[in-house]
Amino acid sequence: MSQTKWSNLYKLEDWWSVWIGLLLLGTVFSGIITVVPKMPN
């Protein structure tokens, strides 16, 4: 099993989804984003 280097955590595309998800969760929990659109039926 290979070790993950710190530089890979922001350079690799696979990790982008993790950081974007954490950023979205952080903004929702901090109250910056208060309205979430609903999906159409």
PDBQT receptor file of N, H, CA, C and O in Angstrom, charges set to zero:
ATOM      1  N   MET A   1       0.848  -1.176   0.000  1.00  0.00    +0.000 N 
ATOM      2  CA  MET A   1       0.000   0.000   0.000  1.00  0.00    +0.000 C 
ATOM      3  C   MET A   1       0.892   1.238   0.000  1.00  0.00    +0.000 C 
ATOM      4  O   MET A   1       1.800   1.351   0.824  1.00  0.00    +0.000 OA
ATOM      5  N   SER A   2       0.638   2.157  -0.915  1.00  0.00    +0.000 N 
ATOM      6  H   SER A   2      -0.100   2.065  -1.584  1.00  0.00    +0.000 HD
ATOM      7  CA  SER A   2       1.477   3.354  -1.004  1.00  0.00    +0.000 C 
ATOM      8  C   SER A   2       0.965   4.444  -0.076  1.00  0.00    +0.000 C 
ATOM      9  O   SER A   2      -0.232   4.554   0.191  1.00  0.00    +0.000 OA
ATOM     10  N   GLN A   3       1.900   5.240   0.403  1.00  0.00    +0.000 N 
ATOM     11  H   GLN A   3       2.872   5.151   0.186  1.00  0.00    +0.000 HD
ATOM     12  CA  GLN A   3       1.524   6.335   1.287  1.00  0.00    +0.000 C 
ATOM     13  C   GLN A   3       1.101   7.536   0.459  1.00  0.00    +0.000 C 
ATOM     14  O   GLN A   3       1.628   7.770  -0.629  1.00  0.00    +0.000 OA
ATOM     15  N   THR A   4       0.147   8.294   0.980  1.00  0.00    +0.000 N 
ATOM     16  H   THR A   4      -0.281   8.104   1.863  1.00  0.00    +0.000 HD
ATOM     17  CA  THR A   4      -0.301   9.507   0.323  1.00  0.00    +0.000 C 
ATOM     18  C   THR A   4       0.592  10.660   0.754  1.00  0.00    +0.000 C 
ATOM     19  O   THR A   4       0.780  10.899   1.947  1.00  0.00    +0.000 OA
ATOM     20  N   LYS A   5       1.141  11.372  -0.223  1.00  0.00    +0.000 N 
ATOM     21  H   LYS A   5       0.988  11.178  -1.192  1.00  0.00    +0.000 HD
ATOM     22  CA  LYS A   5       1.968  12.531   0.089  1.00  0.00    +0.000 C 
ATOM     23  C   LYS A   5       1.056  13.737   0.300  1.00  0.00    +0.000 C 
ATOM     24  O   LYS A   5      -0.023  13.817  -0.287  1.00  0.00    +0.000 OA
ATOM     25  N   TRP A   6       1.493  14.670   1.136  1.00  0.00    +0.000 N 
ATOM     26  H   TRP A   6       2.370  14.606   1.612  1.00  0.00    +0.000 HD
ATOM     27  CA  TRP A   6       0.677  15.858   1.423  1.00  0.00    +0.000 C 
ATOM     28  C   TRP A   6       0.413  16.674   0.166  1.00  0.00    +0.000 C 
ATOM     29  O   TRP A   6      -0.666  17.252   0.028  1.00  0.00    +0.000 OA
ATOM     30  N   SER A   7       1.366  16.735  -0.747  1.00  0.00    +0.000 N 
ATOM     31  H   SER A   7       2.242  16.265  -0.634  1.00  0.00    +0.000 HD
ATOM     32  CA  SER A   7       1.159  17.522  -1.965  1.00  0.00    +0.000 C 
ATOM     33  C   SER A   7       0.074  16.912  -2.847  1.00  0.00    +0.000 C 
ATOM     34  O   SER A   7      -0.573  17.624  -3.616  1.00  0.00    +0.000 OA
ATOM     35  N   ASN A   8      -0.129  15.603  -2.742  1.00  0.00    +0.000 N 
ATOM     36  H   ASN A   8       0.396  15.025  -2.117  1.00  0.00    +0.000 HD
ATOM     37  CA  ASN A   8      -1.168  14.953  -3.544  1.00  0.00    +0.000 C 
ATOM     38  C   ASN A   8      -2.571  15.293  -3.058  1.00  0.00    +0.000 C 
ATOM     39  O   ASN A   8      -3.533  15.164  -3.815  1.00  0.00    +0.000 OA
ATOM     40  N   LEU A   9      -2.702  15.723  -1.811  1.00  0.00    +0.000 N 
ATOM     41  H   LEU A   9      -1.920  15.828  -1.196  1.00  0.00    +0.000 HD
ATOM     42  CA  LEU A   9      -4.029  15.970  -1.257  1.00  0.00    +0.000 C 
ATOM     43  C   LEU A   9      -4.721  17.171  -1.891  1.00  0.00    +0.000 C 
ATOM     44  O   LEU A   9      -5.943  17.293  -1.810  1.00  0.00    +0.000 OA
ATOM     45  N   TYR A  10      -3.960  18.053  -2.517  1.00  0.00    +0.000 N 
ATOM     46  H   TYR A  10      -2.968  17.954  -2.583  1.00  0.00    +0.000 HD
ATOM     47  CA  TYR A  10      -4.611  19.169  -3.200  1.00  0.00    +0.000 C 
ATOM     48  C   TYR A  10      -4.338  19.177  -4.703  1.00  0.00    +0.000 C 
ATOM     49  O   TYR A  10      -4.954  19.948  -5.439  1.00  0.00    +0.000 OA
ATOM     50  N   LYS A  11      -3.434  18.340  -5.157  1.00  0.00    +0.000 N 
ATOM     51  H   LYS A  11      -2.933  17.714  -4.559  1.00  0.00    +0.000 HD
ATOM     52  CA  LYS A  11      -3.114  18.308  -6.581  1.00  0.00    +0.000 C 
ATOM     53  C   LYS A  11      -3.952  17.301  -7.356  1.00  0.00    +0.000 C 
ATOM     54  O   LYS A  11      -4.296  17.541  -8.514  1.00  0.00    +0.000 OA
ATOM     55  N   LEU A  12      -4.282  16.184  -6.734  1.00  0.00    +0.000 N 
ATOM     56  H   LEU A  12      -4.002  15.989  -5.794  1.00  0.00    +0.000 HD
ATOM     57  CA  LEU A  12      -4.980  15.127  -7.462  1.00  0.00    +0.000 C 
ATOM     58  C   LEU A  12      -6.474  15.404  -7.548  1.00  0.00    +0.000 C 
ATOM     59  O   LEU A  12      -7.100  15.860  -6.591  1.00  0.00    +0.000 OA
ATOM     60  N   GLU A  13      -7.017  15.118  -8.704  1.00  0.00    +0.000 N 
ATOM     61  H   GLU A  13      -6.509  14.748  -9.481  1.00  0.00    +0.000 HD
ATOM     62  CA  GLU A  13      -8.434  15.370  -8.968  1.00  0.00    +0.000 C 
ATOM     63  C   GLU A  13      -9.345  14.544  -8.067  1.00  0.00    +0.000 C 
ATOM     64  O   GLU A  13     -10.456  14.972  -7.753  1.00  0.00    +0.000 OA
ATOM     65  N   ASP A  14      -8.889  13.369  -7.650  1.00  0.00    +0.000 N 
ATOM     66  H   ASP A  14      -7.987  13.021  -7.905  1.00  0.00    +0.000 HD
ATOM     67  CA  ASP A  14      -9.699  12.511  -6.787  1.00  0.00    +0.000 C 
ATOM     68  C   ASP A  14     -10.000  13.177  -5.450  1.00  0.00    +0.000 C 
ATOM     69  O   ASP A  14     -11.060  12.946  -4.870  1.00  0.00    +0.000 OA
ATOM     70  N   TRP A  15      -9.094  13.988  -4.963  1.00  0.00    +0.000 N 
ATOM     71  H   TRP A  15      -8.233  14.176  -5.434  1.00  0.00    +0.000 HD
ATOM     72  CA  TRP A  15      -9.276  14.640  -3.666  1.00  0.00    +0.000 C 
ATOM     73  C   TRP A  15     -10.116  15.904  -3.763  1.00  0.00    +0.000 C 
ATOM     74  O   TRP A  15     -10.605  16.386  -2.741  1.00  0.00    +0.000 OA
ATOM     75  N   TRP A  16     -10.299  16.459  -4.964  1.00  0.00    +0.000 N 
ATOM     76  H   TRP A  16      -9.901  16.068  -5.794  1.00  0.00    +0.000 HD
ATOM     77  CA  TRP A  16     -11.073  17.694  -5.124  1.00  0.00    +0.000 C 
ATOM     78  C   TRP A  16     -12.491  17.516  -4.606  1.00  0.00    +0.000 C 
ATOM     79  O   TRP A  16     -13.021  18.420  -3.959  1.00  0.00    +0.000 OA
ATOM     80  N   SER A  17     -13.111  16.387  -4.870  1.00  0.00    +0.000 N 
ATOM     81  H   SER A  17     -12.680  15.653  -5.395  1.00  0.00    +0.000 HD
ATOM     82  CA  SER A  17     -14.485  16.153  -4.412  1.00  0.00    +0.000 C 
ATOM     83  C   SER A  17     -14.559  16.142  -2.889  1.00  0.00    +0.000 C 
ATOM     84  O   SER A  17     -15.552  16.588  -2.314  1.00  0.00    +0.000 OA
ATOM     85  N   VAL A  18     -13.522  15.638  -2.236  1.00  0.00    +0.000 N 
ATOM     86  H   VAL A  18     -12.716  15.275  -2.703  1.00  0.00    +0.000 HD
ATOM     87  CA  VAL A  18     -13.485  15.629  -0.771  1.00  0.00    +0.000 C 
ATOM     88  C   VAL A  18     -13.435  17.055  -0.248  1.00  0.00    +0.000 C 
ATOM     89  O   VAL A  18     -14.203  17.413   0.645  1.00  0.00    +0.000 OA
ATOM     90  N   TRP A  19     -12.537  17.875  -0.794  1.00  0.00    +0.000 N 
ATOM     91  H   TRP A  19     -11.913  17.584  -1.519  1.00  0.00    +0.000 HD
ATOM     92  CA  TRP A  19     -12.380  19.254  -0.306  1.00  0.00    +0.000 C 
ATOM     93  C   TRP A  19     -13.607  20.103  -0.615  1.00  0.00    +0.000 C 
ATOM     94  O   TRP A  19     -14.019  20.912   0.216  1.00  0.00    +0.000 OA
ATOM     95  N   ILE A  20     -14.199  19.931  -1.798  1.00  0.00    +0.000 N 
ATOM     96  H   ILE A  20     -13.864  19.274  -2.473  1.00  0.00    +0.000 HD
ATOM     97  CA  ILE A  20     -15.403  20.693  -2.147  1.00  0.00    +0.000 C 
ATOM     98  C   ILE A  20     -16.553  20.291  -1.234  1.00  0.00    +0.000 C 
ATOM     99  O   ILE A  20     -17.315  21.151  -0.791  1.00  0.00    +0.000 OA
ATOM    100  N   GLY A  21     -16.692  19.005  -0.947  1.00  0.00    +0.000 N 
ATOM    101  H   GLY A  21     -16.074  18.306  -1.307  1.00  0.00    +0.000 HD
ATOM    102  CA  GLY A  21     -17.739  18.542  -0.036  1.00  0.00    +0.000 C 
ATOM    103  C   GLY A  21     -17.561  19.095   1.363  1.00  0.00    +0.000 C 
ATOM    104  O   GLY A  21     -18.530  19.527   1.987  1.00  0.00    +0.000 OA
ATOM    105  N   LEU A  22     -16.324  19.087   1.870  1.00  0.00    +0.000 N 
ATOM    106  H   LEU A  22     -15.537  18.735   1.363  1.00  0.00    +0.000 HD
ATOM    107  CA  LEU A  22     -16.065  19.647   3.199  1.00  0.00    +0.000 C 
ATOM    108  C   LEU A  22     -16.318  21.151   3.226  1.00  0.00    +0.000 C 
ATOM    109  O   LEU A  22     -16.824  21.681   4.215  1.00  0.00    +0.000 OA
ATOM    110  N   LEU A  23     -15.967  21.833   2.145  1.00  0.00    +0.000 N 
ATOM    111  H   LEU A  23     -15.556  21.403   1.342  1.00  0.00    +0.000 HD
ATOM    112  CA  LEU A  23     -16.213  23.273   2.059  1.00  0.00    +0.000 C 
ATOM    113  C   LEU A  23     -17.712  23.567   2.070  1.00  0.00    +0.000 C 
ATOM    114  O   LEU A  23     -18.157  24.488   2.756  1.00  0.00    +0.000 OA
ATOM    115  N   LEU A  24     -18.490  22.795   1.320  1.00  0.00    +0.000 N 
ATOM    116  H   LEU A  24     -18.129  22.047   0.763  1.00  0.00    +0.000 HD
ATOM    117  CA  LEU A  24     -19.942  22.989   1.304  1.00  0.00    +0.000 C 
ATOM    118  C   LEU A  24     -20.559  22.702   2.668  1.00  0.00    +0.000 C 
ATOM    119  O   LEU A  24     -21.398  23.467   3.144  1.00  0.00    +0.000 OA
ATOM    120  N   LEU A  25     -20.151  21.610   3.295  1.00  0.00    +0.000 N 
ATOM    121  H   LEU A  25     -19.469  20.989   2.909  1.00  0.00    +0.000 HD
ATOM    122  CA  LEU A  25     -20.664  21.297   4.628  1.00  0.00    +0.000 C 
ATOM    123  C   LEU A  25     -20.288  22.377   5.632  1.00  0.00    +0.000 C 
ATOM    124  O   LEU A  25     -21.101  22.750   6.478  1.00  0.00    +0.000 OA
ATOM    125  N   GLY A  26     -19.074  22.875   5.542  1.00  0.00    +0.000 N 
ATOM    126  H   GLY A  26     -18.414  22.572   4.855  1.00  0.00    +0.000 HD
ATOM    127  CA  GLY A  26     -18.628  23.929   6.447  1.00  0.00    +0.000 C 
ATOM    128  C   GLY A  26     -19.433  25.205   6.289  1.00  0.00    +0.000 C 
ATOM    129  O   GLY A  26     -19.770  25.850   7.282  1.00  0.00    +0.000 OA
ATOM    130  N   THR A  27     -19.749  25.583   5.044  1.00  0.00    +0.000 N 
ATOM    131  H   THR A  27     -19.475  25.060   4.238  1.00  0.00    +0.000 HD
ATOM    132  CA  THR A  27     -20.529  26.802   4.827  1.00  0.00    +0.000 C 
ATOM    133  C   THR A  27     -21.974  26.630   5.272  1.00  0.00    +0.000 C 
ATOM    134  O   THR A  27     -22.586  27.585   5.751  1.00  0.00    +0.000 OA
ATOM    135  N   VAL A  28     -22.525  25.448   5.127  1.00  0.00    +0.000 N 
ATOM    136  H   VAL A  28     -22.028  24.672   4.739  1.00  0.00    +0.000 HD
ATOM    137  CA  VAL A  28     -23.898  25.203   5.587  1.00  0.00    +0.000 C 
ATOM    138  C   VAL A  28     -23.961  25.237   7.112  1.00  0.00    +0.000 C 
ATOM    139  O   VAL A  28     -24.843  25.877   7.684  1.00  0.00    +0.000 OA
ATOM    140  N   PHE A  29     -23.035  24.554   7.764  1.00  0.00    +0.000 N 
ATOM    141  H   PHE A  29     -22.319  24.034   7.300  1.00  0.00    +0.000 HD
ATOM    142  CA  PHE A  29     -23.053  24.495   9.229  1.00  0.00    +0.000 C 
ATOM    143  C   PHE A  29     -22.705  25.828   9.871  1.00  0.00    +0.000 C 
ATOM    144  O   PHE A  29     -23.151  26.108  10.984  1.00  0.00    +0.000 OA
ATOM    145  N   SER A  30     -21.918  26.656   9.192  1.00  0.00    +0.000 N 
ATOM    146  H   SER A  30     -21.556  26.429   8.288  1.00  0.00    +0.000 HD
ATOM    147  CA  SER A  30     -21.565  27.960   9.759  1.00  0.00    +0.000 C 
ATOM    148  C   SER A  30     -22.651  28.999   9.513  1.00  0.00    +0.000 C 
ATOM    149  O   SER A  30     -22.609  30.082  10.096  1.00  0.00    +0.000 OA
ATOM    150  N   GLY A  31     -23.617  28.690   8.664  1.00  0.00    +0.000 N 
ATOM    151  H   GLY A  31     -23.652  27.810   8.190  1.00  0.00    +0.000 HD
ATOM    152  CA  GLY A  31     -24.732  29.600   8.432  1.00  0.00    +0.000 C 
ATOM    153  C   GLY A  31     -24.546  30.512   7.236  1.00  0.00    +0.000 C 
ATOM    154  O   GLY A  31     -25.391  31.373   6.990  1.00  0.00    +0.000 OA
ATOM    155  N   ILE A  32     -23.475  30.352   6.493  1.00  0.00    +0.000 N 
ATOM    156  H   ILE A  32     -22.789  29.652   6.694  1.00  0.00    +0.000 HD
ATOM    157  CA  ILE A  32     -23.262  31.186   5.307  1.00  0.00    +0.000 C 
ATOM    158  C   ILE A  32     -24.282  30.822   4.228  1.00  0.00    +0.000 C 
ATOM    159  O   ILE A  32     -24.843  31.705   3.579  1.00  0.00    +0.000 OA
ATOM    160  N   ILE A  33     -24.519  29.535   4.040  1.00  0.00    +0.000 N 
ATOM    161  H   ILE A  33     -24.063  28.818   4.567  1.00  0.00    +0.000 HD
ATOM    162  CA  ILE A  33     -25.557  29.067   3.113  1.00  0.00    +0.000 C 
ATOM    163  C   ILE A  33     -26.763  28.687   3.955  1.00  0.00    +0.000 C 
ATOM    164  O   ILE A  33     -26.688  27.791   4.795  1.00  0.00    +0.000 OA
ATOM    165  N   THR A  34     -27.881  29.376   3.723  1.00  0.00    +0.000 N 
ATOM    166  H   THR A  34     -27.943  30.104   3.040  1.00  0.00    +0.000 HD
ATOM    167  CA  THR A  34     -29.073  29.120   4.529  1.00  0.00    +0.000 C 
ATOM    168  C   THR A  34     -30.207  28.499   3.725  1.00  0.00    +0.000 C 
ATOM    169  O   THR A  34     -31.126  27.920   4.305  1.00  0.00    +0.000 OA
ATOM    170  N   VAL A  35     -30.158  28.610   2.398  1.00  0.00    +0.000 N 
ATOM    171  H   VAL A  35     -29.412  29.081   1.927  1.00  0.00    +0.000 HD
ATOM    172  CA  VAL A  35     -31.238  28.076   1.561  1.00  0.00    +0.000 C 
ATOM    173  C   VAL A  35     -30.654  27.038   0.615  1.00  0.00    +0.000 C 
ATOM    174  O   VAL A  35     -29.674  27.300  -0.084  1.00  0.00    +0.000 OA
ATOM    175  N   VAL A  36     -31.259  25.870   0.599  1.00  0.00    +0.000 N 
ATOM    176  H   VAL A  36     -32.055  25.657   1.166  1.00  0.00    +0.000 HD
ATOM    177  CA  VAL A  36     -30.844  24.806  -0.309  1.00  0.00    +0.000 C 
ATOM    178  C   VAL A  36     -31.985  24.566  -1.283  1.00  0.00    +0.000 C 
ATOM    179  O   VAL A  36     -33.103  24.282  -0.851  1.00  0.00    +0.000 OA
ATOM    180  N   PRO A  37     -31.738  24.673  -2.598  1.00  0.00    +0.000 N 
ATOM    181  CA  PRO A  37     -32.816  24.481  -3.566  1.00  0.00    +0.000 C 
ATOM    182  C   PRO A  37     -33.344  23.048  -3.547  1.00  0.00    +0.000 C 
ATOM    183  O   PRO A  37     -32.594  22.099  -3.318  1.00  0.00    +0.000 OA
ATOM    184  N   LYS A  38     -34.648  22.909  -3.791  1.00  0.00    +0.000 N 
ATOM    185  H   LYS A  38     -35.257  23.679  -3.978  1.00  0.00    +0.000 HD
ATOM    186  CA  LYS A  38     -35.269  21.582  -3.837  1.00  0.00    +0.000 C 
ATOM    187  C   LYS A  38     -35.236  21.051  -5.262  1.00  0.00    +0.000 C 
ATOM    188  O   LYS A  38     -35.251  21.814  -6.228  1.00  0.00    +0.000 OA
ATOM    189  N   MET A  39     -35.191  19.742  -5.370  1.00  0.00    +0.000 N 
ATOM    190  H   MET A  39     -35.178  19.123  -4.585  1.00  0.00    +0.000 HD
ATOM    191  CA  MET A  39     -35.204  19.099  -6.676  1.00  0.00    +0.000 C 
ATOM    192  C   MET A  39     -36.620  19.125  -7.240  1.00  0.00    +0.000 C 
ATOM    193  O   MET A  39     -37.582  18.921  -6.499  1.00  0.00    +0.000 OA
ATOM    194  N   PRO A  40     -36.764  19.375  -8.545  1.00  0.00    +0.000 N 
ATOM    195  CA  PRO A  40     -38.101  19.347  -9.143  1.00  0.00    +0.000 C 
ATOM    196  C   PRO A  40     -38.655  17.923  -9.188  1.00  0.00    +0.000 C 
ATOM    197  O   PRO A  40     -37.900  16.951  -9.237  1.00  0.00    +0.000 OA
ATOM    198  N   ASN A  41     -39.966  17.816  -9.172  1.00  0.00    +0.000 N 
ATOM    199  H   ASN A  41     -40.579  18.605  -9.132  1.00  0.00    +0.000 HD
ATOM    200  CA  ASN A  41     -40.614  16.495  -9.214  1.00  0.00    +0.000 C 
ATOM    201  C   ASN A  41     -40.589  15.902 -10.586  1.00  0.00    +0.000 C 
ATOM    202  O   ASN A  41     -41.091  14.797 -10.790  1.00  0.00    +0.000 OA
TER     203      ASN A  41
